[in-house]
Amino acid sequence: MCRNEDGAMKMQFKRLLLLFEDVLKESEDYHIVKFPELGYVSILGEYLPGKDSETVISRLSFHQYFTYPLEMAGSLMENFRWQWYMKNNPPICTDDYRSILEMDAGLSEEEYPGYFQALRYYTLEVRKIIGETCNS
C-alpha cells in the first residue's frame, strides 16, 4: 500500500469524486458522503425526498469506509459497472454471479464498444489521479 501526505490523499479523494461526478448523479442507490473528522463513506439506499428522517435512515446502510483513494476508486468503478448492467441487460440476480468483473468477461468488445471504451477511460484517469503520489 502506498503512503503519502494527508493533503495529497485528500486531493485524490476529491479528484475521484469529480471524475465520477456524472456517474454518481445517475446512481439512485449508491452515494458517497464525507463525514467531518472521519472521511469518505459509501452509503447504499435510495434517497426518499419528502419522507420523514426515520424512514430515510431505515432505508440506508453504510457500505464502506474509504481509508485510501484506491479503495474509493474500486468502489466507484464497480458502481459504474453496475449502473451500466442495470440499464443495458435484463435484471441480474446477485446470487447468480461471483463478481461484476466475471460478468464483464461474458461481454464482447465488438458488441459493446462504448462500455469497454468507458472502462478504459475511467481506468486511465484513475491511474493518473492515484499515480501522482503512488507509483505502485
N, CA, C and O atoms as CSV, one atom per row, in Angstrom:
chain,resi,resn,atom,element,x,y,z
A,1,MET,N,N,0.848,-1.172,0.000
A,1,MET,CA,C,0.000,0.000,0.000
A,1,MET,C,C,0.891,1.231,0.000
A,1,MET,O,O,1.938,1.234,0.648
A,2,CYS,N,N,0.514,2.219,-0.677
A,2,CYS,CA,C,1.279,3.451,-0.793
A,2,CYS,C,C,0.958,4.389,0.361
A,2,CYS,O,O,-0.204,4.526,0.744
A,3,ARG,N,N,1.959,5.026,0.910
A,3,ARG,CA,C,1.747,6.045,1.937
A,3,ARG,C,C,2.116,7.390,1.328
A,3,ARG,O,O,3.144,7.523,0.663
A,4,ASN,N,N,1.285,8.362,1.558
A,4,ASN,CA,C,1.594,9.699,1.081
A,4,ASN,C,C,1.049,10.709,2.061
A,4,ASN,O,O,0.401,10.346,3.043
A,5,GLU,N,N,1.307,11.963,1.801
A,5,GLU,CA,C,0.866,13.008,2.702
A,5,GLU,C,C,-0.655,13.095,2.732
A,5,GLU,O,O,-1.338,12.851,1.737
A,6,ASP,N,N,-1.156,13.452,3.906
A,6,ASP,CA,C,-2.597,13.559,4.111
A,6,ASP,C,C,-3.240,14.504,3.099
A,6,ASP,O,O,-4.306,14.202,2.564
A,7,GLY,N,N,-2.614,15.624,2.835
A,7,GLY,CA,C,-3.158,16.601,1.881
A,7,GLY,C,C,-3.256,16.034,0.476
A,7,GLY,O,O,-4.220,16.308,-0.239
A,8,ALA,N,N,-2.272,15.251,0.078
A,8,ALA,CA,C,-2.293,14.641,-1.256
A,8,ALA,C,C,-3.424,13.622,-1.358
A,8,ALA,O,O,-4.087,13.531,-2.391
A,9,MET,N,N,-3.646,12.855,-0.292
A,9,MET,CA,C,-4.743,11.880,-0.306
A,9,MET,C,C,-6.089,12.593,-0.373
A,9,MET,O,O,-6.985,12.160,-1.097
A,10,LYS,N,N,-6.234,13.666,0.366
A,10,LYS,CA,C,-7.488,14.428,0.326
A,10,LYS,C,C,-7.768,14.907,-1.092
A,10,LYS,O,O,-8.904,14.850,-1.564
A,11,MET,N,N,-6.728,15.377,-1.763
A,11,MET,CA,C,-6.893,15.848,-3.139
A,11,MET,C,C,-7.268,14.695,-4.066
A,11,MET,O,O,-8.080,14.879,-4.973
A,12,GLN,N,N,-6.699,13.523,-3.857
A,12,GLN,CA,C,-7.043,12.361,-4.675
A,12,GLN,C,C,-8.515,11.989,-4.486
A,12,GLN,O,O,-9.216,11.720,-5.462
A,13,PHE,N,N,-8.981,11.973,-3.243
A,13,PHE,CA,C,-10.396,11.692,-2.984
A,13,PHE,C,C,-11.280,12.681,-3.743
A,13,PHE,O,O,-12.238,12.286,-4.408
A,14,LYS,N,N,-10.952,13.957,-3.639
A,14,LYS,CA,C,-11.754,14.994,-4.302
A,14,LYS,C,C,-11.734,14.837,-5.816
A,14,LYS,O,O,-12.762,14.997,-6.473
A,15,ARG,N,N,-10.572,14.526,-6.368
A,15,ARG,CA,C,-10.466,14.367,-7.822
A,15,ARG,C,C,-11.222,13.141,-8.318
A,15,ARG,O,O,-11.792,13.162,-9.409
A,16,LEU,N,N,-11.231,12.075,-7.524
A,16,LEU,CA,C,-12.011,10.889,-7.894
A,16,LEU,C,C,-13.498,11.216,-7.918
A,16,LEU,O,O,-14.211,10.807,-8.835
A,17,LEU,N,N,-13.960,11.941,-6.928
A,17,LEU,CA,C,-15.375,12.320,-6.894
A,17,LEU,C,C,-15.728,13.213,-8.076
A,17,LEU,O,O,-16.819,13.105,-8.635
A,18,LEU,N,N,-14.823,14.081,-8.450
A,18,LEU,CA,C,-15.052,14.934,-9.616
A,18,LEU,C,C,-15.080,14.104,-10.907
A,18,LEU,O,O,-15.927,14.333,-11.770
A,19,LEU,N,N,-14.169,13.156,-11.038
A,19,LEU,CA,C,-14.127,12.285,-12.207
A,19,LEU,C,C,-15.434,11.505,-12.368
A,19,LEU,O,O,-15.949,11.382,-13.480
A,20,PHE,N,N,-15.965,10.985,-11.278
A,20,PHE,CA,C,-17.164,10.154,-11.320
A,20,PHE,C,C,-18.440,10.940,-11.000
A,20,PHE,O,O,-19.478,10.351,-10.697
A,21,GLU,N,N,-18.358,12.249,-11.068
A,21,GLU,CA,C,-19.495,13.089,-10.693
A,21,GLU,C,C,-20.778,12.726,-11.444
A,21,GLU,O,O,-21.830,12.571,-10.823
A,22,ASP,N,N,-20.706,12.591,-12.755
A,22,ASP,CA,C,-21.901,12.254,-13.545
A,22,ASP,C,C,-22.413,10.852,-13.221
A,22,ASP,O,O,-23.623,10.631,-13.169
A,23,VAL,N,N,-21.514,9.921,-13.005
A,23,VAL,CA,C,-21.905,8.555,-12.658
A,23,VAL,C,C,-22.646,8.560,-11.322
A,23,VAL,O,O,-23.667,7.889,-11.170
A,24,LEU,N,N,-22.134,9.312,-10.365
A,24,LEU,CA,C,-22.771,9.380,-9.056
A,24,LEU,C,C,-24.137,10.059,-9.128
A,24,LEU,O,O,-25.065,9.661,-8.424
A,25,LYS,N,N,-24.263,11.065,-9.963
A,25,LYS,CA,C,-25.554,11.752,-10.107
A,25,LYS,C,C,-26.623,10.807,-10.642
A,25,LYS,O,O,-27.792,10.925,-10.277
A,26,GLU,N,N,-26.236,9.878,-11.496
A,26,GLU,CA,C,-27.184,8.934,-12.086
A,26,GLU,C,C,-27.518,7.773,-11.147
A,26,GLU,O,O,-28.513,7.077,-11.346
A,27,SER,N,N,-26.703,7.571,-10.146
A,27,SER,CA,C,-26.905,6.446,-9.244
A,27,SER,C,C,-28.044,6.735,-8.287
A,27,SER,O,O,-28.048,7.752,-7.593
A,28,GLU,N,N,-29.007,5.834,-8.259
A,28,GLU,CA,C,-30.151,6.007,-7.373
A,28,GLU,C,C,-29.895,5.470,-5.972
A,28,GLU,O,O,-30.500,5.937,-5.007
A,29,ASP,N,N,-29.005,4.495,-5.854
A,29,ASP,CA,C,-28.861,3.846,-4.547
A,29,ASP,C,C,-27.417,3.700,-4.074
A,29,ASP,O,O,-27.139,2.906,-3.176
A,30,TYR,N,N,-26.513,4.447,-4.659
A,30,TYR,CA,C,-25.117,4.431,-4.228
A,30,TYR,C,C,-24.675,5.884,-4.091
A,30,TYR,O,O,-24.757,6.663,-5.040
A,31,HIS,N,N,-24.209,6.234,-2.902
A,31,HIS,CA,C,-23.814,7.611,-2.633
A,31,HIS,C,C,-22.518,7.600,-1.840
A,31,HIS,O,O,-22.235,6.656,-1.102
A,32,ILE,N,N,-21.744,8.645,-1.998
A,32,ILE,CA,C,-20.546,8.818,-1.185
A,32,ILE,C,C,-20.707,10.135,-0.446
A,32,ILE,O,O,-21.000,11.176,-1.034
A,33,VAL,N,N,-20.507,10.053,0.848
A,33,VAL,CA,C,-20.608,11.249,1.682
A,33,VAL,C,C,-19.315,11.412,2.473
A,33,VAL,O,O,-18.604,10.448,2.754
A,34,LYS,N,N,-19.039,12.662,2.818
A,34,LYS,CA,C,-17.869,12.945,3.648
A,34,LYS,C,C,-18.350,13.357,5.030
A,34,LYS,O,O,-19.131,14.295,5.187
A,35,PHE,N,N,-17.865,12.634,6.015
A,35,PHE,CA,C,-18.166,12.958,7.395
A,35,PHE,C,C,-16.972,13.722,7.960
A,35,PHE,O,O,-15.834,13.265,7.856
A,36,PRO,N,N,-17.230,14.873,8.551
A,36,PRO,CA,C,-16.122,15.631,9.149
A,36,PRO,C,C,-15.356,14.767,10.156
A,36,PRO,O,O,-15.949,14.025,10.939
A,37,GLU,N,N,-14.066,14.879,10.117
A,37,GLU,CA,C,-13.163,14.159,11.022
A,37,GLU,C,C,-13.129,12.644,10.803
A,37,GLU,O,O,-12.333,11.959,11.445
A,38,LEU,N,N,-13.957,12.111,9.930
A,38,LEU,CA,C,-13.954,10.674,9.662
A,38,LEU,C,C,-13.433,10.395,8.263
A,38,LEU,O,O,-12.518,9.590,8.091
A,39,GLY,N,N,-13.996,11.041,7.281
A,39,GLY,CA,C,-13.582,10.817,5.905
A,39,GLY,C,C,-14.758,10.405,5.045
A,39,GLY,O,O,-15.908,10.717,5.354
A,40,TYR,N,N,-14.462,9.702,3.966
A,40,TYR,CA,C,-15.465,9.335,2.972
A,40,TYR,C,C,-16.034,7.947,3.229
A,40,TYR,O,O,-15.314,7.012,3.576
A,41,VAL,N,N,-17.358,7.839,3.047
A,41,VAL,CA,C,-18.079,6.595,3.278
A,41,VAL,C,C,-19.078,6.410,2.149
A,41,VAL,O,O,-19.737,7.363,1.733
A,42,SER,N,N,-19.190,5.184,1.653
A,42,SER,CA,C,-20.246,4.913,0.675
A,42,SER,C,C,-21.482,4.448,1.435
A,42,SER,O,O,-21.402,3.704,2.412
A,43,ILE,N,N,-22.613,4.913,0.953
A,43,ILE,CA,C,-23.906,4.590,1.553
A,43,ILE,C,C,-24.776,3.977,0.477
A,43,ILE,O,O,-24.826,4.472,-0.649
A,44,LEU,N,N,-25.457,2.905,0.821
A,44,LEU,CA,C,-26.381,2.264,-0.096
A,44,LEU,C,C,-27.798,2.558,0.350
A,44,LEU,O,O,-28.107,2.510,1.541
A,45,GLY,N,N,-28.647,2.859,-0.596
A,45,GLY,CA,C,-30.048,3.121,-0.305
A,45,GLY,C,C,-30.561,4.256,-1.157
A,45,GLY,O,O,-29.800,5.110,-1.610
A,46,GLU,N,N,-31.840,4.253,-1.367
A,46,GLU,CA,C,-32.455,5.249,-2.220
A,46,GLU,C,C,-32.847,6.475,-1.412
A,46,GLU,O,O,-33.393,6.363,-0.314
A,47,TYR,N,N,-32.560,7.649,-1.970
A,47,TYR,CA,C,-32.962,8.895,-1.335
A,47,TYR,C,C,-34.466,9.059,-1.519
A,47,TYR,O,O,-34.988,8.885,-2.620
A,48,LEU,N,N,-35.146,9.388,-0.450
A,48,LEU,CA,C,-36.602,9.494,-0.483
A,48,LEU,C,C,-37.025,10.905,-0.091
A,48,LEU,O,O,-37.360,11.153,1.067
A,49,PRO,N,N,-37.011,11.827,-1.045
A,49,PRO,CA,C,-37.392,13.197,-0.700
A,49,PRO,C,C,-38.835,13.246,-0.196
A,49,PRO,O,O,-39.709,12.544,-0.704
A,50,GLY,N,N,-39.059,14.069,0.790
A,50,GLY,CA,C,-40.402,14.213,1.327
A,50,GLY,C,C,-40.742,13.221,2.418
A,50,GLY,O,O,-41.779,13.359,3.067
A,51,LYS,N,N,-39.905,12.231,2.638
A,51,LYS,CA,C,-40.159,11.240,3.694
A,51,LYS,C,C,-39.525,11.728,4.998
A,51,LYS,O,O,-38.568,12.502,4.988
A,52,ASP,N,N,-40.070,11.267,6.103
A,52,ASP,CA,C,-39.507,11.659,7.394
A,52,ASP,C,C,-38.125,11.034,7.561
A,52,ASP,O,O,-37.814,10.016,6.942
A,53,SER,N,N,-37.305,11.649,8.399
A,53,SER,CA,C,-35.914,11.217,8.547
A,53,SER,C,C,-35.805,9.777,9.049
A,53,SER,O,O,-34.862,9.077,8.679
A,54,GLU,N,N,-36.720,9.327,9.861
A,54,GLU,CA,C,-36.678,7.949,10.359
A,54,GLU,C,C,-36.843,6.941,9.216
A,54,GLU,O,O,-36.154,5.922,9.177
A,55,THR,N,N,-37.751,7.230,8.295
A,55,THR,CA,C,-37.954,6.359,7.135
A,55,THR,C,C,-36.724,6.355,6.248
A,55,THR,O,O,-36.287,5.301,5.787
A,56,VAL,N,N,-36.161,7.545,6.007
A,56,VAL,CA,C,-34.969,7.652,5.163
A,56,VAL,C,C,-33.818,6.879,5.781
A,56,VAL,O,O,-33.162,6.098,5.093
A,57,ILE,N,N,-33.562,7.080,7.052
A,57,ILE,CA,C,-32.456,6.402,7.731
A,57,ILE,C,C,-32.642,4.892,7.717
A,57,ILE,O,O,-31.668,4.154,7.563
A,58,SER,N,N,-33.868,4.421,7.874
A,58,SER,CA,C,-34.097,2.976,7.910
A,58,SER,C,C,-33.831,2.315,6.571
A,58,SER,O,O,-33.665,1.096,6.510
A,59,ARG,N,N,-33.786,3.089,5.499
A,59,ARG,CA,C,-33.550,2.526,4.164
A,59,ARG,C,C,-32.129,2.736,3.669
A,59,ARG,O,O,-31.819,2.411,2.523
A,60,LEU,N,N,-31.278,3.266,4.501
A,60,LEU,CA,C,-29.884,3.498,4.134
A,60,LEU,C,C,-28.978,2.577,4.939
A,60,LEU,O,O,-29.286,2.231,6.080
A,61,SER,N,N,-27.860,2.182,4.338
A,61,SER,CA,C,-26.866,1.420,5.086
A,61,SER,C,C,-25.474,1.896,4.710
A,61,SER,O,O,-25.190,2.217,3.555
A,62,PHE,N,N,-24.619,1.932,5.717
A,62,PHE,CA,C,-23.229,2.289,5.465
A,62,PHE,C,C,-22.571,1.087,4.818
A,62,PHE,O,O,-22.593,-0.016,5.365
A,63,HIS,N,N,-21.993,1.302,3.670
A,63,HIS,CA,C,-21.442,0.201,2.894
A,63,HIS,C,C,-19.938,0.038,3.131
A,63,HIS,O,O,-19.471,-1.055,3.451
A,64,GLN,N,N,-19.183,1.130,2.971
A,64,GLN,CA,C,-17.733,1.002,3.068
A,64,GLN,C,C,-17.119,2.333,3.472
A,64,GLN,O,O,-17.507,3.391,2.976
A,65,TYR,N,N,-16.164,2.260,4.373
A,65,TYR,CA,C,-15.357,3.420,4.752
A,65,TYR,C,C,-14.087,3.364,3.913
A,65,TYR,O,O,-13.447,2.316,3.823
A,66,PHE,N,N,-13.726,4.474,3.307
A,66,PHE,CA,C,-12.561,4.501,2.428
A,66,PHE,C,C,-11.346,5.051,3.166
A,66,PHE,O,O,-11.282,6.238,3.487
A,67,THR,N,N,-10.395,4.178,3.427
A,67,THR,CA,C,-9.154,4.568,4.069
A,67,THR,C,C,-8.203,5.196,3.063
A,67,THR,O,O,-7.466,6.127,3.386
A,68,TYR,N,N,-8.228,4.678,1.838
A,68,TYR,CA,C,-7.329,5.135,0.780
A,68,TYR,C,C,-8.123,5.459,-0.481
A,68,TYR,O,O,-9.182,4.879,-0.719
A,69,PRO,N,N,-7.611,6.388,-1.290
A,69,PRO,CA,C,-8.283,6.716,-2.544
A,69,PRO,C,C,-8.454,5.514,-3.473
A,69,PRO,O,O,-9.443,5.434,-4.201
A,70,LEU,N,N,-7.513,4.592,-3.457
A,70,LEU,CA,C,-7.612,3.417,-4.322
A,70,LEU,C,C,-8.849,2.585,-3.977
A,70,LEU,O,O,-9.472,2.014,-4.872
A,71,GLU,N,N,-9.212,2.509,-2.700
A,71,GLU,CA,C,-10.427,1.804,-2.296
A,71,GLU,C,C,-11.657,2.495,-2.864
A,71,GLU,O,O,-12.571,1.840,-3.366
A,72,MET,N,N,-11.675,3.826,-2.781
A,72,MET,CA,C,-12.804,4.570,-3.334
A,72,MET,C,C,-12.882,4.374,-4.839
A,72,MET,O,O,-13.971,4.203,-5.386
A,73,ALA,N,N,-11.743,4.397,-5.513
A,73,ALA,CA,C,-11.722,4.225,-6.969
A,73,ALA,C,C,-12.316,2.868,-7.354
A,73,ALA,O,O,-13.102,2.788,-8.298
A,74,GLY,N,N,-11.955,1.814,-6.646
A,74,GLY,CA,C,-12.502,0.492,-6.944
A,74,GLY,C,C,-14.006,0.452,-6.757
A,74,GLY,O,O,-14.721,-0.141,-7.565
A,75,SER,N,N,-14.483,1.073,-5.712
A,75,SER,CA,C,-15.919,1.103,-5.446
A,75,SER,C,C,-16.659,1.924,-6.505
A,75,SER,O,O,-17.746,1.542,-6.940
A,76,LEU,N,N,-16.077,3.037,-6.915
A,76,LEU,CA,C,-16.687,3.868,-7.961
A,76,LEU,C,C,-16.743,3.135,-9.298
A,76,LEU,O,O,-17.728,3.234,-10.029
A,77,MET,N,N,-15.680,2.399,-9.610
A,77,MET,CA,C,-15.668,1.623,-10.853
A,77,MET,C,C,-16.735,0.532,-10.807
A,77,MET,O,O,-17.413,0.281,-11.803
A,78,GLU,N,N,-16.879,-0.107,-9.669
A,78,GLU,CA,C,-17.893,-1.146,-9.533
A,78,GLU,C,C,-19.296,-0.555,-9.684
A,78,GLU,O,O,-20.165,-1.154,-10.318
A,79,ASN,N,N,-19.506,0.618,-9.098
A,79,ASN,CA,C,-20.802,1.285,-9.232
A,79,ASN,C,C,-21.087,1.633,-10.696
A,79,ASN,O,O,-22.210,1.465,-11.172
A,80,PHE,N,N,-20.063,2.119,-11.405
A,80,PHE,CA,C,-20.229,2.412,-12.827
A,80,PHE,C,C,-20.668,1.156,-13.582
A,80,PHE,O,O,-21.598,1.197,-14.386
A,81,ARG,N,N,-19.994,0.054,-13.315
A,81,ARG,CA,C,-20.329,-1.210,-13.986
A,81,ARG,C,C,-21.772,-1.623,-13.692
A,81,ARG,O,O,-22.528,-1.971,-14.598
A,82,TRP,N,N,-22.138,-1.578,-12.404
A,82,TRP,CA,C,-23.497,-1.975,-12.046
A,82,TRP,C,C,-24.535,-1.100,-12.733
A,82,TRP,O,O,-25.539,-1.609,-13.232
A,83,GLN,N,N,-24.311,0.185,-12.766
A,83,GLN,CA,C,-25.272,1.069,-13.430
A,83,GLN,C,C,-25.417,0.690,-14.898
A,83,GLN,O,O,-26.526,0.661,-15.432
A,84,TRP,N,N,-24.296,0.402,-15.544
A,84,TRP,CA,C,-24.353,0.031,-16.961
A,84,TRP,C,C,-25.156,-1.255,-17.141
A,84,TRP,O,O,-26.011,-1.334,-18.023
A,85,TYR,N,N,-24.884,-2.261,-16.310
A,85,TYR,CA,C,-25.600,-3.535,-16.426
A,85,TYR,C,C,-27.087,-3.365,-16.184
A,85,TYR,O,O,-27.900,-3.972,-16.881
A,86,MET,N,N,-27.449,-2.560,-15.223
A,86,MET,CA,C,-28.863,-2.383,-14.919
A,86,MET,C,C,-29.597,-1.667,-16.054
A,86,MET,O,O,-30.793,-1.885,-16.249
A,87,LYS,N,N,-28.893,-0.815,-16.802
A,87,LYS,CA,C,-29.513,-0.096,-17.917
A,87,LYS,C,C,-29.518,-0.914,-19.211
A,87,LYS,O,O,-30.393,-0.721,-20.056
A,88,ASN,N,N,-28.564,-1.813,-19.374
A,88,ASN,CA,C,-28.349,-2.462,-20.668
A,88,ASN,C,C,-28.610,-3.960,-20.713
A,88,ASN,O,O,-28.513,-4.559,-21.783
A,89,ASN,N,N,-28.931,-4.567,-19.615
A,89,ASN,CA,C,-29.164,-6.007,-19.573
A,89,ASN,C,C,-30.415,-6.299,-18.753
A,89,ASN,O,O,-30.888,-5.438,-18.012
A,90,PRO,N,N,-30.941,-7.486,-18.882
A,90,PRO,CA,C,-32.081,-7.855,-18.032
A,90,PRO,C,C,-31.675,-7.794,-16.559
A,90,PRO,O,O,-30.486,-7.845,-16.245
A,91,PRO,N,N,-32.638,-7.686,-15.667
A,91,PRO,CA,C,-32.295,-7.654,-14.236
A,91,PRO,C,C,-31.406,-8.838,-13.856
A,91,PRO,O,O,-31.557,-9.945,-14.374
A,92,ILE,N,N,-30.493,-8.577,-12.953
A,92,ILE,CA,C,-29.499,-9.568,-12.559
A,92,ILE,C,C,-29.782,-10.026,-11.138
A,92,ILE,O,O,-29.970,-9.215,-10.231
A,93,CYS,N,N,-29.809,-11.328,-10.967
A,93,CYS,CA,C,-29.941,-11.889,-9.619
A,93,CYS,C,C,-28.540,-11.948,-9.018
A,93,CYS,O,O,-27.662,-12.619,-9.561
A,94,THR,N,N,-28.324,-11.259,-7.912
A,94,THR,CA,C,-26.980,-11.171,-7.350
A,94,THR,C,C,-26.433,-12.521,-6.898
A,94,THR,O,O,-25.223,-12.659,-6.720
A,95,ASP,N,N,-27.288,-13.513,-6.709
A,95,ASP,CA,C,-26.800,-14.834,-6.325
A,95,ASP,C,C,-26.221,-15.606,-7.509
A,95,ASP,O,O,-25.584,-16.644,-7.325
A,96,ASP,N,N,-26.440,-15.103,-8.716
A,96,ASP,CA,C,-26.016,-15.824,-9.915
A,96,ASP,C,C,-24.624,-15.439,-10.413
A,96,ASP,O,O,-24.219,-15.904,-11.478
A,97,TYR,N,N,-23.891,-14.624,-9.699
A,97,TYR,CA,C,-22.565,-14.247,-10.158
A,97,TYR,C,C,-21.626,-14.161,-8.962
A,97,TYR,O,O,-22.065,-14.013,-7.822
A,98,ARG,N,N,-20.348,-14.254,-9.234
A,98,ARG,CA,C,-19.379,-14.116,-8.156
A,98,ARG,C,C,-18.764,-12.732,-8.131
A,98,ARG,O,O,-18.384,-12.247,-7.065
A,99,SER,N,N,-18.658,-12.088,-9.276
A,99,SER,CA,C,-18.132,-10.726,-9.285
A,99,SER,C,C,-18.561,-10.011,-10.555
A,99,SER,O,O,-18.807,-10.635,-11.588
A,100,ILE,N,N,-18.642,-8.722,-10.461
A,100,ILE,CA,C,-19.001,-7.900,-11.614
A,100,ILE,C,C,-17.945,-8.053,-12.712
A,100,ILE,O,O,-18.270,-7.941,-13.894
A,101,LEU,N,N,-16.693,-8.304,-12.342
A,101,LEU,CA,C,-15.642,-8.485,-13.333
A,101,LEU,C,C,-15.864,-9.757,-14.155
A,101,LEU,O,O,-15.553,-9.792,-15.346
A,102,GLU,N,N,-16.399,-10.796,-13.520
A,102,GLU,CA,C,-16.721,-12.014,-14.270
A,102,GLU,C,C,-17.826,-11.737,-15.283
A,102,GLU,O,O,-17.840,-12.317,-16.369
A,103,MET,N,N,-18.735,-10.863,-14.929
A,103,MET,CA,C,-19.796,-10.516,-15.875
A,103,MET,C,C,-19.206,-9.782,-17.071
A,103,MET,O,O,-19.652,-9.985,-18.200
A,104,ASP,N,N,-18.215,-8.936,-16.841
A,104,ASP,CA,C,-17.536,-8.249,-17.948
A,104,ASP,C,C,-16.927,-9.252,-18.918
A,104,ASP,O,O,-16.949,-9.044,-20.131
A,105,ALA,N,N,-16.388,-10.333,-18.384
A,105,ALA,CA,C,-15.746,-11.340,-19.224
A,105,ALA,C,C,-16.746,-11.989,-20.175
A,105,ALA,O,O,-16.354,-12.545,-21.201
A,106,GLY,N,N,-18.031,-11.922,-19.841
A,106,GLY,CA,C,-19.056,-12.507,-20.697
A,106,GLY,C,C,-19.501,-11.588,-21.830
A,106,GLY,O,O,-20.337,-11.980,-22.645
A,107,LEU,N,N,-18.967,-10.395,-21.895
A,107,LEU,CA,C,-19.319,-9.443,-22.955
A,107,LEU,C,C,-18.210,-9.369,-23.989
A,107,LEU,O,O,-17.040,-9.585,-23.674
A,108,SER,N,N,-18.582,-9.064,-25.218
A,108,SER,CA,C,-17.563,-8.865,-26.249
A,108,SER,C,C,-17.424,-7.373,-26.525
A,108,SER,O,O,-18.399,-6.622,-26.516
A,109,GLU,N,N,-16.201,-6.977,-26.767
A,109,GLU,CA,C,-15.941,-5.566,-27.056
A,109,GLU,C,C,-16.579,-5.153,-28.376
A,109,GLU,O,O,-16.972,-3.999,-28.543
A,110,GLU,N,N,-16.684,-6.082,-29.305
A,110,GLU,CA,C,-17.306,-5.774,-30.595
A,110,GLU,C,C,-18.788,-5.437,-30.414
A,110,GLU,O,O,-19.323,-4.571,-31.107
A,111,GLU,N,N,-19.441,-6.121,-29.486
A,111,GLU,CA,C,-20.869,-5.907,-29.264
A,111,GLU,C,C,-21.147,-4.665,-28.415
A,111,GLU,O,O,-22.175,-4.013,-28.596
A,112,TYR,N,N,-20.243,-4.334,-27.494
A,112,TYR,CA,C,-20.435,-3.207,-26.579
A,112,TYR,C,C,-19.198,-2.299,-26.554
A,112,TYR,O,O,-18.583,-2.143,-25.499
A,113,PRO,N,N,-18.824,-1.708,-27.673
A,113,PRO,CA,C,-17.592,-0.908,-27.704
A,113,PRO,C,C,-17.629,0.303,-26.771
A,113,PRO,O,O,-16.606,0.652,-26.183
A,114,GLY,N,N,-18.774,0.943,-26.626
A,114,GLY,CA,C,-18.876,2.118,-25.767
A,114,GLY,C,C,-18.605,1.800,-24.305
A,114,GLY,O,O,-17.981,2.587,-23.592
A,115,TYR,N,N,-19.074,0.652,-23.872
A,115,TYR,CA,C,-18.869,0.225,-22.485
A,115,TYR,C,C,-17.389,0.017,-22.211
A,115,TYR,O,O,-16.858,0.518,-21.220
A,116,PHE,N,N,-16.729,-0.720,-23.085
A,116,PHE,CA,C,-15.310,-1.000,-22.872
A,116,PHE,C,C,-14.455,0.251,-23.040
A,116,PHE,O,O,-13.431,0.394,-22.371
A,117,GLN,N,N,-14.857,1.143,-23.911
A,117,GLN,CA,C,-14.152,2.416,-24.060
A,117,GLN,C,C,-14.280,3.233,-22.768
A,117,GLN,O,O,-13.304,3.833,-22.318
A,118,ALA,N,N,-15.470,3.260,-22.174
A,118,ALA,CA,C,-15.673,3.980,-20.919
A,118,ALA,C,C,-14.845,3.357,-19.794
A,118,ALA,O,O,-14.259,4.078,-18.987
A,119,LEU,N,N,-14.794,2.024,-19.737
A,119,LEU,CA,C,-13.973,1.357,-18.720
A,119,LEU,C,C,-12.501,1.753,-18.851
A,119,LEU,O,O,-11.835,2.047,-17.858
A,120,ARG,N,N,-12.006,1.757,-20.089
A,120,ARG,CA,C,-10.608,2.148,-20.311
A,120,ARG,C,C,-10.369,3.602,-19.902
A,120,ARG,O,O,-9.354,3.924,-19.285
A,121,TYR,N,N,-11.317,4.474,-20.252
A,121,TYR,CA,C,-11.193,5.892,-19.900
A,121,TYR,C,C,-11.101,6.062,-18.387
A,121,TYR,O,O,-10.180,6.707,-17.886
A,122,TYR,N,N,-12.059,5.481,-17.657
A,122,TYR,CA,C,-12.054,5.644,-16.207
A,122,TYR,C,C,-10.818,5.009,-15.575
A,122,TYR,O,O,-10.247,5.573,-14.641
A,123,THR,N,N,-10.399,3.852,-16.066
A,123,THR,CA,C,-9.200,3.196,-15.538
A,123,THR,C,C,-7.973,4.075,-15.728
A,123,THR,O,O,-7.168,4.222,-14.808
A,124,LEU,N,N,-7.824,4.656,-16.903
A,124,LEU,CA,C,-6.682,5.531,-17.185
A,124,LEU,C,C,-6.708,6.773,-16.305
A,124,LEU,O,O,-5.678,7.167,-15.757
A,125,GLU,N,N,-7.873,7.390,-16.165
A,125,GLU,CA,C,-7.980,8.599,-15.352
A,125,GLU,C,C,-7.728,8.301,-13.877
A,125,GLU,O,O,-7.107,9.105,-13.182
A,126,VAL,N,N,-8.202,7.156,-13.394
A,126,VAL,CA,C,-7.941,6.763,-12.008
A,126,VAL,C,C,-6.445,6.577,-11.804
A,126,VAL,O,O,-5.895,7.015,-10.794
A,127,ARG,N,N,-5.795,5.937,-12.744
A,127,ARG,CA,C,-4.344,5.731,-12.626
A,127,ARG,C,C,-3.603,7.071,-12.590
A,127,ARG,O,O,-2.626,7.222,-11.857
A,128,LYS,N,N,-4.062,8.030,-13.374
A,128,LYS,CA,C,-3.440,9.357,-13.354
A,128,LYS,C,C,-3.593,9.998,-11.975
A,128,LYS,O,O,-2.645,10.578,-11.444
A,129,ILE,N,N,-4.779,9.892,-11.407
A,129,ILE,CA,C,-5.050,10.511,-10.102
A,129,ILE,C,C,-4.266,9.811,-8.997
A,129,ILE,O,O,-3.589,10.459,-8.199
A,130,ILE,N,N,-4.362,8.503,-8.957
A,130,ILE,CA,C,-3.710,7.733,-7.892
A,130,ILE,C,C,-2.207,7.710,-8.102
A,130,ILE,O,O,-1.444,7.752,-7.136
A,131,GLY,N,N,-1.779,7.644,-9.335
A,131,GLY,CA,C,-0.355,7.534,-9.657
A,131,GLY,C,C,0.456,8.778,-9.401
A,131,GLY,O,O,1.686,8.723,-9.399
A,132,GLU,N,N,-0.212,9.917,-9.181
A,132,GLU,CA,C,0.545,11.151,-8.960
A,132,GLU,C,C,1.340,11.114,-7.661
A,132,GLU,O,O,2.375,11.770,-7.545
A,133,THR,N,N,0.863,10.354,-6.692
A,133,THR,CA,C,1.595,10.279,-5.427
A,133,THR,C,C,1.915,8.841,-5.033
A,133,THR,O,O,2.506,8.599,-3.982
A,134,CYS,N,N,1.528,7.899,-5.866
A,134,CYS,CA,C,1.762,6.494,-5.531
A,134,CYS,C,C,2.160,5.760,-6.793
A,134,CYS,O,O,1.340,5.617,-7.701
A,135,ASN,N,N,3.369,5.301,-6.876
A,135,ASN,CA,C,3.852,4.621,-8.072
A,135,ASN,C,C,3.872,3.113,-7.881
A,135,ASN,O,O,4.900,2.476,-8.109
A,136,SER,N,N,2.749,2.533,-7.466
A,136,SER,CA,C,2.719,1.088,-7.269
A,136,SER,C,C,2.028,0.419,-8.422
A,136,SER,O,O,1.901,-0.805,-8.440
